[in-house]
Amino acid sequence: MTITPKHLSDEELAQALAIANVPTLLPLLVQLTGEERWIEEPYLPRRNKGLDDNNDGGLPEELQAEIRAAGLEAIRAWRDGAPVALPDPGPELMVRMLSVAMGEEVGEEYGPMLAAELAAVDAPATTAPVAGVPEGFHALIVGAGVSGIAAAIRLRDAGIPFTIVEQHEAVGGTWLENRYPGCGVDTPSALYSFSFAPHDWSKYFALRDELYAYLEQIVADTGLDEEIRFQTEVTGARYDEDAQRWDVELRGPGGTAETLTADLVISAVGAFRRPKMPTIPGLEDFAGELVHTARWPDDLDLTGRRVAVIGNGASAMQLVPAIAGVAAAVTIFQRSPQWAAPFELFHAEVPEPLRELSQSVPLYRAWYRLRAGWTFNDRIHQTLQKDPDWPHPERSVNEINDGHRRFFTRYIESKLAGRPDLVEKVTPTYPPYGKRILLDNGWYDSLLRDDVELVTDPIASVATDRVITATGAEHEVDVIVAATGFDVVRFLAPMDIRGRGGVSLREVWDDDDARAYLGSFVPGFPNFYMIYGPNIAGGHGGSLIGSAEHQLDYLIDLLGRLFAQGQVVAEVRPEPYERHNRRVDEAHERMVWTHPGMDTYYRNGHGRVVVTTPFRVIDFWGMTRSADLDDFVTEPPREGATAGAGRRAA
């Protein structure tokens, strides 16, 4: 854990409860007191608006005061030894409590998932030890970012030996590489946390340095750094059918080559790791500094310099407000407009009394996280479905999506009042959520600055000291920043992964058409498991950490069932693989991301959506609760098989 619970005094509790989130207190009160009246009239909050925290629930001040006073009394009694009246509310009541806390109906199918998340609040371990792990069985985890850290902790708790290889000199993955000014997460900190490692976040939406420190601390606290081989890159892996093992080719410090063997390979390399530079004539001739946001030099000083920012996606929206006013001038070269949502908690700090309350009262922390989960997970999923009878498919996919368009457009007009030229430039023509929805980190305010210019003409070329657009306009600059994203559709590149018969995974996928069963398994590649593989990212919401934990739930369950049957190899059958991917494609055809009105990094060169999942978080949670061995071809250990990690055949 990365929190420090303390015995809060009456005065400290009163300070915290005076500013606590009222809708969060209601289910807490039900659990602490056993009284369901707290989720009945007159205490029912109004519905959350947008991404707002709905801190007062829209309730009259006298009711807020009553709820806060009751919360203070109940928490004080619990602090002093009173038991929780309803430690396990059960799925049905969990749904009812969250529905009240959100001011809207939560489907009954969410009950089991909510109950499981509540039960995990103070769980002593992430998973029970797996029985029957074969002697010498060893896993190799590729990558020590978010997914790799989660995989290592889960395997350790399960009792399965492992080694991690990490190409960089430190852990962190994305949060090690991305360190540009303003870099942060657009998922609430409470949700962008491992379920097994709650943290004392200083901001509601953490910035890069705090996120990176969180990962570093987890690794240090768990001793994982002893299991990691740093500055070691996987260049390829080949499956040895006779030995039932993977031979993994490594390039270590100084370029030294080595082959490591493993019974199980877990790819935790992520998708946002290969920066994509724009292809612009003359870019290589630029005499100033040229950087990508994901390769930001520590010593880059923009003070008083003229900066060109190519791109206006997520990283640009964070970068520009952070450097505007530092640089002498910022010129943004927009490739296509983006929808951005209001962001009331932009850089907002969590008050110290609430930080102490969250650390010291697990039920408050749990219900705050559950509320954040609903807001940022499945809440809008249904509104992203195409309505075949909707008369305006060119601008939106259904009536509610059209309402989103009106809301976001009004927001843009309010932020850029008096500048119809900017409103026209930044308002997209495609449906809201057709691309990744962004959060307004001060973006629109920055566009109004005299030292910031938004250019929508395409870039024609770059000269030694300037950017030239298709209209012939020349913009003199000292620094060019490519905020142009990543090569996300070529999963696992540039690693050369070869399965049975030496078949190349890159060829199976036709380079950029990645497919996998549950985003993890591919036929012909036994005991090869991907975290955050194809069609896993939550385009409608969700948390990368949550998806990774769900995938690891499935893997641990699969290994337990495999070993219980005396088997050591699992390879997904073609039938469930094809069936799952048909479901993925069919579901995507009904969703906004296949709308023809925009380009998105979610789609590959063939127009197929390969990055995001079409499923709700609850759907994927259900898919990953238990493995069915009938979906796999399994093998017992062979006589004479010599696992390189030391596994002996039974």
C-alpha positions in Angstrom: 0.0 0.0 0.0 1.1 3.6 -0.6 -1.2 5.1 2.1 -0.6 5.8 5.7 -3.8 5.4 7.8 -3.9 7.3 11.1 -6.2 7.7 14.1 -8.1 10.8 13.2 -9.2 13.0 16.1 -12.7 14.3 16.4 -11.5 17.7 15.1 -9.7 16.2 12.1 -12.8 14.1 11.2 -15.0 17.2 11.5 -12.7 19.1 9.2 -12.8 16.3 6.6 -16.5 15.7 6.8 -17.2 19.4 6.3 -15.8 19.1 2.8 -16.4 15.4 2.0 -18.3 14.3 -1.1 -21.9 14.0 0.0 -23.0 11.3 -2.5 -20.0 9.2 -1.3 -21.2 9.5 2.3 -24.6 8.0 1.7 -23.6 4.4 0.9 -20.9 4.7 3.6 -23.6 5.6 6.1 -25.7 2.6 5.0 -22.8 0.2 5.6 -21.6 1.7 8.9 -25.1 2.1 10.4 -27.1 -0.6 8.6 -29.8 2.0 8.0 -31.1 2.1 4.4 -33.0 5.4 5.0 -29.8 7.1 3.8 -30.5 6.0 0.2 -34.2 7.0 0.3 -35.9 10.4 0.1 -35.2 13.1 1.0 -31.5 12.3 0.7 -31.3 11.3 -3.0 -28.7 13.4 -4.9 -29.3 14.8 -8.3 -27.5 13.2 -11.3 -23.9 14.0 -11.9 -23.4 16.5 -14.7 -20.7 15.5 -17.1 -17.4 14.6 -15.4 -18.3 16.7 -12.3 -17.6 15.3 -8.9 -21.1 16.4 -7.8 -19.7 17.3 -4.4 -22.9 18.5 -2.7 -25.2 16.2 -4.6 -27.4 19.1 -5.4 -29.1 18.8 -2.0 -30.3 21.6 0.2 -27.7 22.9 2.7 -29.7 21.6 5.7 -29.7 18.0 4.2 -26.0 18.2 3.4 -25.4 19.3 7.0 -27.5 16.4 8.3 -25.6 13.9 6.2 -22.2 15.2 7.2 -23.2 15.2 10.9 -24.4 11.6 10.6 -21.2 10.6 8.7 -19.1 12.2 11.5 -21.0 10.3 14.2 -20.8 6.9 12.3 -17.1 7.2 11.4 -16.2 8.3 14.9 -18.1 5.2 16.3 -16.3 2.9 13.8 -13.0 4.5 14.7 -13.6 3.8 18.3 -14.3 0.1 17.7 -17.9 -0.2 16.5 -18.2 -2.9 13.8 -19.4 -2.2 10.3 -23.1 -3.0 10.3 -23.1 -4.2 6.7 -19.6 -5.3 5.8 -20.9 -7.3 2.8 -24.0 -5.6 1.4 -24.4 -8.0 -1.4 -24.8 -7.3 -5.2 -28.4 -6.1 -5.1 -27.9 -3.5 -2.4 -24.5 -2.5 -3.9 -26.3 -1.6 -7.1 -29.0 0.3 -5.3 -26.4 2.2 -3.2 -24.3 3.2 -6.3 -27.5 4.2 -8.2 -28.4 6.6 -5.4 -24.8 7.9 -5.1 -24.8 8.6 -8.9 -28.3 9.9 -9.2 -29.0 7.5 -12.0 -29.8 3.9 -12.6 -27.0 1.4 -12.5 -27.8 -1.9 -14.1 -28.3 -4.9 -11.9 -25.6 -6.8 -13.8 -23.0 -4.6 -12.1 -23.8 -6.0 -8.7 -21.2 -8.8 -8.6 -18.4 -6.6 -9.9 -19.2 -3.9 -7.4 -19.3 -6.4 -4.6 -16.0 -7.9 -5.7 -14.3 -4.4 -5.8 -15.6 -3.6 -2.3 -14.3 -6.9 -1.0 -10.9 -6.2 -2.4 -10.5 -2.9 -0.4 -8.4 -4.5 2.4 -7.6 -7.8 0.9 -4.2 -9.1 2.2 -3.1 -10.3 -1.3 -4.1 -9.9 -4.9 -4.8 -13.6 -5.4 -4.6 -16.9 -3.5 -1.5 -19.1 -4.2 -2.0 -21.4 -7.2 -1.7 -25.1 -6.3 0.4 -27.5 -8.3 2.9 -25.1 -9.9 5.3 -27.5 -11.7 8.8 -27.6 -10.4 10.9 -25.2 -12.2 8.1 -23.5 -14.1 9.2 -19.9 -14.8 7.5 -16.9 -16.5 9.2 -14.1 -18.3 7.5 -10.7 -18.2 8.4 -8.3 -20.9 8.2 -4.7 -19.7 8.2 -3.0 -16.2 5.5 -0.4 -16.8 2.0 -0.5 -15.3 1.1 -3.9 -16.8 4.4 -5.5 -16.0 4.3 -4.4 -12.4 0.8 -5.7 -12.0 1.7 -9.0 -13.6 4.7 -9.5 -11.4 2.8 -8.8 -8.2 0.0 -11.2 -9.2 2.5 -14.0 -10.1 4.3 -13.5 -6.9 1.1 -13.8 -4.8 0.2 -16.9 -6.9 3.5 -18.5 -6.2 4.7 -18.6 -9.8 8.4 -17.7 -10.3 9.2 -15.0 -12.8 11.8 -12.7 -14.3 11.1 -9.2 -15.7 13.1 -7.7 -18.5 12.9 -4.0 -19.1 14.6 -2.1 -22.0 15.0 1.1 -20.0 17.2 1.8 -17.0 14.1 2.2 -14.7 10.5 1.1 -14.2 7.5 3.1 -15.3 7.0 2.4 -19.0 4.8 5.2 -20.4 5.3 7.3 -17.3 9.1 7.0 -17.5 9.2 8.0 -21.2 6.6 10.8 -21.2 7.8 13.8 -19.2 6.8 16.8 -21.3 5.5 19.9 -19.4 1.9 19.4 -18.3 2.0 15.6 -18.8 -0.6 13.8 -16.7 -3.4 11.3 -16.6 -7.0 12.0 -17.9 -8.5 9.3 -15.6 -9.2 10.1 -12.0 -6.3 9.3 -9.7 -8.6 7.2 -7.5 -9.3 5.0 -10.5 -5.8 5.1 -12.0 -4.5 3.1 -9.1 -4.0 -0.6 -8.6 -6.8 -2.2 -6.6 -4.1 -3.6 -4.3 -2.1 -0.4 -3.9 -4.3 2.6 -2.9 -2.4 5.9 -2.8 -2.5 9.2 -1.1 -2.9 11.3 -4.3 -2.2 15.0 -4.0 -4.4 15.8 -7.1 -7.7 14.5 -8.3 -6.0 13.9 -11.7 -2.3 13.2 -11.1 0.5 14.7 -13.1 3.3 12.6 -14.5 5.8 13.0 -11.7 3.4 11.8 -9.0 2.3 8.9 -11.2 5.9 7.8 -11.8 6.8 8.1 -8.1 3.7 5.9 -7.3 5.0 3.1 -9.6 8.6 3.5 -8.2 7.3 3.2 -4.7 5.3 0.1 -5.4 8.3 -1.6 -6.9 10.5 -0.6 -4.0 8.0 -1.6 -1.3 7.5 -5.0 -2.9 11.1 -5.7 -3.7 10.3 -6.2 -7.4 13.5 -4.3 -8.4 15.4 -7.5 -7.4 13.5 -9.4 -10.1 14.1 -6.9 -13.0 16.8 -7.0 -15.5 17.1 -3.4 -16.7 18.5 -2.1 -20.0 17.5 -5.5 -21.5 15.4 -5.5 -24.6 13.5 -8.4 -26.2 14.3 -8.5 -29.9 12.5 -11.8 -30.6 11.1 -15.0 -29.3 10.7 -18.5 -30.8 8.6 -21.3 -29.5 10.4 -24.7 -29.1 7.7 -27.3 -29.6 9.8 -30.2 -28.4 11.0 -28.5 -25.3 7.6 -26.8 -24.7 9.3 -23.5 -24.0 10.1 -20.1 -25.4 13.6 -19.1 -26.4 13.7 -15.4 -26.0 16.4 -13.3 -27.6 17.7 -10.4 -25.6 19.9 -7.4 -26.2 21.5 -6.3 -23.0 23.7 -3.3 -21.9 26.2 -2.5 -24.5 24.4 -4.6 -27.2 25.3 -7.9 -25.7 23.1 -10.8 -27.1 21.7 -13.5 -25.0 18.9 -16.2 -25.1 16.7 -16.7 -22.1 14.2 -19.6 -21.9 10.8 -19.5 -20.3 7.7 -21.7 -19.9 5.4 -18.7 -20.2 6.0 -15.3 -21.8 3.8 -12.4 -20.8 4.0 -9.3 -23.0 3.5 -6.1 -21.0 5.1 -3.8 -23.5 1.9 -1.6 -23.9 0.9 0.3 -27.0 2.0 3.8 -26.4 5.8 3.2 -26.6 6.8 3.9 -30.2 6.6 7.6 -31.0 5.3 8.4 -34.5 7.1 11.3 -36.2 5.3 13.2 -38.9 6.5 12.8 -42.5 7.2 16.3 -43.7 9.6 17.3 -46.5 12.6 19.1 -45.1 12.0 18.1 -41.5 15.4 16.6 -41.3 16.9 19.9 -42.4 15.5 21.9 -39.5 18.5 23.5 -37.7 16.7 24.1 -34.3 15.7 21.5 -31.8 13.2 18.8 -32.9 11.6 16.7 -30.2 8.7 14.3 -29.8 6.6 14.8 -26.6 7.4 11.2 -25.7 11.2 11.9 -25.9 11.3 15.2 -24.0 14.9 16.2 -23.1 15.4 17.0 -19.4 17.4 20.1 -20.4 15.1 21.6 -23.0 14.4 25.2 -22.0 11.7 26.9 -24.0 12.0 30.3 -22.2 11.8 33.1 -24.7 11.8 30.8 -27.7 9.4 30.4 -30.7 7.9 26.9 -30.5 5.9 25.1 -33.2 3.6 22.3 -31.9 2.6 19.8 -34.6 -0.6 18.1 -33.6 -3.5 19.0 -31.3 -4.4 15.7 -29.6 -4.1 14.7 -25.9 -0.4 15.5 -25.4 -0.7 18.8 -27.2 -3.7 19.8 -25.1 -1.6 19.2 -22.0 1.6 20.7 -23.3 0.4 24.0 -24.8 -1.2 25.4 -21.6 2.0 24.5 -19.7 4.4 26.3 -22.1 2.2 29.2 -23.1 3.7 32.3 -21.4 7.1 30.6 -21.0 7.8 30.4 -24.7 8.0 33.7 -26.6 5.4 32.3 -29.0 3.6 29.0 -29.6 2.3 28.1 -33.0 0.0 25.1 -33.1 -0.4 23.3 -36.4 -3.7 21.6 -36.1 -4.2 18.4 -38.1 -7.9 18.0 -37.3 -10.3 19.5 -34.7 -10.9 17.6 -31.4 -13.8 17.4 -29.0 -12.8 18.4 -25.5 -14.9 18.1 -22.3 -15.0 20.6 -19.5 -12.5 19.7 -16.8 -13.5 21.4 -13.5 -10.8 19.5 -11.6 -8.0 20.6 -13.8 -4.8 20.6 -11.6 -7.1 20.7 -8.6 -5.4 19.6 -5.4 -7.1 17.2 -2.9 -7.5 19.1 0.4 -5.4 17.7 3.1 -8.3 16.7 5.4 -9.8 14.6 2.5 -6.5 13.0 1.9 -6.4 11.9 5.5 -10.0 10.7 5.4 -9.4 8.6 2.3 -6.3 7.0 3.8 -7.9 6.3 7.2 -11.5 5.4 6.3 -11.4 2.5 3.7 -15.1 2.7 3.1 -14.9 6.4 2.1 -12.0 5.6 -0.2 -13.8 2.6 -1.7 -17.1 4.4 -2.5 -15.3 7.4 -3.9 -13.5 5.1 -6.3 -16.7 3.2 -7.2 -18.4 6.5 -8.0 -15.4 7.6 -10.2 -15.5 4.2 -11.8 -19.1 4.7 -12.9 -18.5 8.2 -14.2 -15.4 7.2 -16.2 -16.3 3.6 -17.2 -19.5 2.5 -18.8 -21.8 5.5 -18.3 -21.8 6.7 -21.9 -21.3 3.4 -23.7 -24.9 3.1 -24.9 -24.8 6.6 -26.3 -22.0 5.6 -28.7 -24.2 3.1 -30.6 -25.3 3.9 -34.1 -29.0 4.4 -34.5 -29.8 3.2 -38.1 -32.9 5.4 -38.1 -31.2 8.6 -37.0 -31.7 11.2 -39.7 -28.4 13.1 -39.2 -25.6 10.4 -39.3 -23.1 12.9 -40.8 -22.9 14.8 -37.5 -23.8 12.3 -34.8 -24.8 8.6 -34.3 -28.0 9.0 -32.3 -30.2 11.5 -30.5 -28.2 11.5 -27.3 -24.9 11.8 -29.2 -26.4 14.8 -31.0 -27.1 16.3 -27.5 -23.4 15.7 -26.7 -22.5 17.7 -29.8 -24.7 20.6 -28.8 -23.3 20.6 -25.2 -19.6 20.5 -26.4 -20.3 23.1 -29.1 -21.9 25.4 -26.5 -18.9 24.9 -24.3 -16.5 25.8 -27.1 -18.5 28.9 -27.9 -18.5 30.0 -24.3 -14.8 29.5 -23.9 -14.0 31.3 -27.2 -16.7 34.0 -27.0 -16.0 36.8 -29.4 -13.7 34.7 -31.5 -15.9 33.1 -34.2 -12.8 32.5 -36.3 -11.4 30.2 -33.5 -14.8 28.5 -32.9 -14.9 27.6 -36.6 -11.4 26.2 -36.6 -11.7 24.0 -33.5 -15.3 22.6 -33.8 -15.2 19.1 -35.3 -17.6 18.0 -38.0 -17.5 14.3 -36.9 -19.6 12.9 -34.0 -18.5 13.4 -30.4 -16.4 10.5 -29.1 -15.5 9.5 -32.7 -12.0 10.1 -31.6 -10.6 9.9 -28.0 -12.5 12.5 -26.0 -10.1 15.0 -24.5 -10.2 17.1 -21.4 -9.8 20.8 -21.5 -6.6 21.4 -19.6 -6.8 25.2 -20.3 -6.5 24.5 -24.0 -9.2 27.0 -25.1 -7.9 29.7 -22.7 -4.5 29.2 -24.3 -5.8 29.8 -27.8 -7.0 33.2 -26.7 -3.5 34.4 -25.8 -1.7 36.9 -28.0 1.4 34.7 -28.0 -0.5 31.6 -29.2 -1.5 31.0 -32.8 -3.6 28.2 -34.2 -2.9 27.3 -37.8 -5.2 24.9 -39.7 -3.5 25.1 -43.1 -1.6 21.8 -43.8 2.2 21.9 -43.4 3.9 21.7 -46.8 7.5 21.7 -45.7 10.1 22.6 -43.1 13.2 24.8 -43.7 16.1 25.3 -41.5 14.4 27.9 -39.3 10.7 27.8 -40.3 7.5 25.9 -41.0 5.9 26.5 -44.4 2.2 25.8 -44.9 0.4 24.8 -48.1 -0.7 28.5 -48.6 2.9 29.6 -48.6 2.8 31.2 -45.2 6.1 31.0 -43.3 6.3 30.6 -39.5 9.8 31.2 -38.1 10.5 28.9 -35.1 13.3 27.9 -32.9 11.9 24.5 -31.6 9.6 22.0 -33.3 7.6 19.7 -31.0 5.9 16.7 -32.6 2.8 16.0 -30.6 1.9 13.3 -33.1 1.2 10.3 -31.0 2.3 6.7 -31.3 2.4 3.8 -33.7 -0.2 1.9 -31.7 -1.7 -0.4 -34.3 1.5 -2.4 -34.9 1.2 -4.4 -31.6 4.4 -5.8 -30.2 6.6 -4.2 -32.9 9.5 -4.4 -33.4 9.8 -7.8 -31.6 9.9 -10.8 -33.9 7.6 -13.4 -32.2 7.5 -16.8 -33.8 5.2 -19.6 -32.7 4.7 -23.2 -33.8 6.5 -24.0 -37.0 8.4 -20.7 -36.9 5.3 -18.8 -38.0 5.7 -15.1 -37.5 3.0 -13.3 -35.5 3.6 -10.1 -37.5 2.7 -12.1 -40.7 -0.4 -13.7 -39.0 -1.5 -10.2 -38.2 -0.7 -8.8 -41.7 1.5 -6.3 -39.9 -1.2 -4.0 -38.5 -4.3 -6.1 -38.3 -3.8 -7.5 -34.8 -6.4 -9.9 -33.3 -6.4 -11.9 -30.1 -8.8 -13.9 -27.9 -9.7 -11.6 -25.1 -6.9 -9.3 -26.3 -4.4 -11.9 -25.0 -4.1 -15.2 -27.0 -3.4 -16.2 -30.6 -3.6 -19.7 -32.0 -0.2 -21.2 -32.8 1.5 -19.2 -30.0 1.3 -21.5 -26.9 1.9 -20.0 -23.4 2.2 -16.5 -24.9 0.0 -13.9 -23.2 -0.5 -10.3 -24.0 -1.6 -7.6 -21.5 -3.2 -4.6 -23.2 -3.2 -6.4 -26.5 -5.6 -5.7 -29.4 -9.1 -4.4 -28.7 -8.5 -3.9 -25.0 -8.3 -0.1 -24.6 -11.4 1.5 -23.3 -12.3 4.2 -25.9 -15.6 5.0 -24.1 -13.9 5.1 -20.7 -12.3 2.8 -18.2 -8.8 2.6 -16.8 -5.8 0.9 -18.3 -5.0 -0.5 -14.8 -8.4 -2.0 -14.4 -8.2 -3.7 -17.8 -4.8 -5.1 -17.0 -6.0 -6.4 -13.6 -9.0 -8.1 -15.3 -6.7 -9.8 -17.8 -4.4 -11.0 -15.0 -7.5 -12.4 -13.2 -8.1 -14.6 -16.2 -4.4 -15.6 -16.6 -4.1 -16.7 -12.9 -7.3 -18.7 -13.1 -6.2 -20.3 -16.4 -2.9 -21.4 -14.9 -4.6 -22.8 -11.8 -6.9 -24.9 -13.9 -4.1 -25.9 -16.2 -1.8 -27.1 -13.4 -4.7 -28.8 -11.6 -5.1 -31.0 -14.7 -1.4 -31.9 -14.8 -1.0 -29.7 -17.9 1.7 -27.1 -18.6 0.9 -25.7 -22.0 -2.2 -23.8 -23.1 -2.9 -22.6 -26.7 -6.2 -21.0 -27.6 -8.2 -23.0 -30.2 -9.0 -21.3 -33.5 -12.8 -21.6 -32.9 -13.1 -19.3 -29.8 -10.5 -17.0 -31.2 -12.5 -16.5 -34.4 -15.8 -16.3 -32.6 -14.5 -13.6 -30.2 -13.1 -11.5 -33.0 -16.3 -11.8 -35.0 -18.1 -10.4 -31.9 -15.5 -7.6 -31.7 -15.9 -6.6 -35.4 -19.7 -6.9 -35.4 -20.0 -4.8 -32.2 -17.6 -2.1 -33.6 -19.7 -1.8 -36.8 -22.5 -0.6 -34.5 -20.4 2.0 -32.8 -19.1 5.5 -33.4 -15.5 4.5 -34.1 -16.4 3.1 -37.5 -18.1 6.3 -38.5 -16.5 7.5 -41.8 -16.3 11.1 -40.8 -12.9 11.0 -39.2 -9.6 9.3 -39.0 -8.6 7.8 -35.6 -5.6 5.9 -34.3 -8.1 3.3 -33.1 -8.3 2.0 -36.7 -5.6 0.3 -38.8 -4.7 0.9 -42.4 -7.6 -1.3 -43.5 -10.1 0.7 -41.5 -10.6 -2.0 -38.9 -10.7 -0.9 -35.2 -7.8 -2.8 -33.5 -7.1 -0.7 -30.5 -10.3 -0.2 -28.5 -12.8 -2.6 -27.1 -16.5 -2.4 -28.2 -17.5 -4.0 -24.9 -18.5 -2.4 -21.6 -16.2 -2.7 -18.6 -18.8 -5.0 -17.0 -18.8 -7.2 -20.1 -15.1 -7.7 -20.1 -15.0 -8.2 -16.3 -17.5 -11.1 -16.9 -15.4 -12.6 -19.7 -12.3 -12.7 -17.5 -13.8 -14.2 -14.3 -12.9 -17.8 -15.2 -11.1 -19.6 -17.9 -12.7 -22.5 -19.8 -10.0 -25.1 -20.6 -12.2 -26.3 -23.5 -11.2 -23.1 -25.3 -7.6 -24.3 -25.3 -5.4 -27.1 -26.6 -3.4 -28.2 -23.5 -0.4 -30.4 -23.1 1.1 -32.3 -20.2 4.9 -32.1 -19.7 6.7 -34.3 -22.2 9.2 -36.9 -21.2 12.6 -35.5 -21.9 11.5 -31.9 -22.3 14.1 -29.6 -20.9 12.7 -26.3 -19.9 15.4 -23.7 -19.9 14.2 -22.3 -16.6 14.6 -25.6 -15.0 11.2 -27.2 -15.2 11.4 -31.0 -15.2 9.0 -33.2 -17.1 6.7 -35.2 -14.8 
